[in-house]
Every structure is written in C-alpha cells, then in structure tokens.
Amino acid sequence: MKIEKIIICGAGTMGNGIAHMFALNGFQVQIYEVNLQNAQKGLHTIILNLDRQIKKGLITEQQKAKTISNLQIINDARELNRDANLIIEAIYENKDVKLKLFKELDALINADCIFATNTSSISITELSKDIRSDKFIGMHFMNPVPMMKLVEIIKGYSTSEETYETIFKLCSSIGKEPVTVNDYPGFISNRVLMPLINEAIYTLYENVATAEDIDKVMKLGMNHPMGPLQLADFIGLDVCLDIMNVIQSGFNDSKYRPCPLLKKLVAAGKLGKKSGEGFYKY
C-alpha cells in the first residue's frame, strides 16, 4: 500500500509532533482534535517548531510554507478524509478512550486504511481485537518527534506481514530508525526505562539521597544526558504512573509496583514540568 493521506488523532505534544514530521515530508495530514482550542494550540506549536528548524538551518522558509499547506485541522469526525491510508492515534493513554475512538473511526474510514496507535505501553492485541486486527499496528514515536529518530513498530497477534512491512518502510522513508517489537507490556523502551525511573523514585522515597544527587549520579557516573527524576518530570508523572500500572498488570509481578511517592505526587497534582512542579519546580 502507498501511504499518501494521513489522519493524526490528537494535537497534543505527540500528536502535533507526528503531524509536523509527516507534513514536512510531503504527506497530506489531517489533525483530528475535537477541542478546537487544543487543535489551534497544536498548530501554533508546529509553526514555532518549524521556525526553530529554520533558525538552525535545518529547513527553509519554503519548506515551512509547504508543511503548513499540507496540514488541515478537523474537529468533526464526519469531515475526515474517508480515503485516508493511515490513521495514527496519539491521544490520552487510556485503553477505553482509545477503543472508543477507534470504533468511531472504524465505521467512517475505508476498510483498507491502516490503524496505528502511538501508545507507549497498552497491548496492541487488546486494542485491535475487534477492530481490523490485521491492519492494526503500534507506532511508538519518541518525544520530540521531529528530532528523535527512533520508532518502535509493535506487531499485535493478528497484525499482517503486509501491514508491518508497509509501516516499517514508511518510517524508514522519512528518516526514522524503526525497531521491531512483539506485543509485550511496555514494549522495549518503557519496559527498560520505567523500572529505572521507578527505582530512582524509590531511592528518593527511602531518603538514600536527594533528587539532585540521584540525577547527578546517573548523568556523571552513567553518562545519561538527563537524570531519571528530571526525565520523569519531563515525561509527566501521571504518564509514568499509567505506564507502570500497565506493566505491573501485564506481568502480574510486584517488581513493577509503582513507588508510593509517585502515586502521592500524582494525587497531589504535581505532575512534573507541565504542572510546574514534580521532583523539581519549574
């Protein structure tokens, strides 16, 4: 299948980043966001990020103009392009919300369209069980999408080889480095990363050291570009908690139990950088 027309569901950090990348690479992109204010905010973010790329000499003014012309905001599902070749969902990390969206789209969009989810931890097999399972796949992009090369391509139990090959080649064609992942909780990235972050939180919770010193050890001693607690703040502590809950539930193993301090901070609304406070203040 040739991919030309793409629908991105969600205009948040991941959604607008994915839309930016595909529009910049010449694809016709519709951004489906029910909340018009969020959609406009997402488009504004894309324009700001394009301007940053111009300042860095990565793209030209002409490329910026072409990218913007390839984008269209849609807040009514009935106006979506029914001939789309690919839908990428990048909404809230909640299985029920995602399923509701996919069922809505399944009734509207042509049967040949591939459905993809940017989920960072939810089972592709569970999401696709009743929704064109052979044409359903995971495309887990890294943030910030325009800059980060990695994409995890996750195959559900029933994902066809044709769907997998189409998406793998698509990612390669736009300069991404795809890796193939089978459908297990947390995939690769979060199965390795989130227990590391969770253990760092336990280290703070047990008063082994300060947040600053825990992060300093990982940056200066392990050569990580960012400490795990600072990284958690940038990811969002609510997102970290959601992912840990999915991994713990998926494996039914106590070693993935979220730290009580992580739960307490989320309950208090201290979600990291986006709320102004997490392990650090912003």
Secondary structure, 3 states (H helix, E strand, C coil): CCCCEEEEECCCHHHHHHHHHHHHCCCEEEEECCCHHHHHHHHHHHHHHHHHHHHCCCCCHHHHHHHHHCEEEECCHHHCCCCCCEEEECCCCCHHHHHHHHHHHHCCCCCCCEEEECCCCCCHHHHHCCCCHHHEEEEEECCCCCCCCEEEEEECCCCCHHHHHHHHHHHHHCCCEEEEEECCCCCCHHHHHHHHHHHHHHHHHCCCCCHHHHHHHHHHHCCCCCCHHHHHHHHCHHHHHHHHHHHHHHHCCHHHCCCHHHHHHHHCCCCEHHHCECCCEC
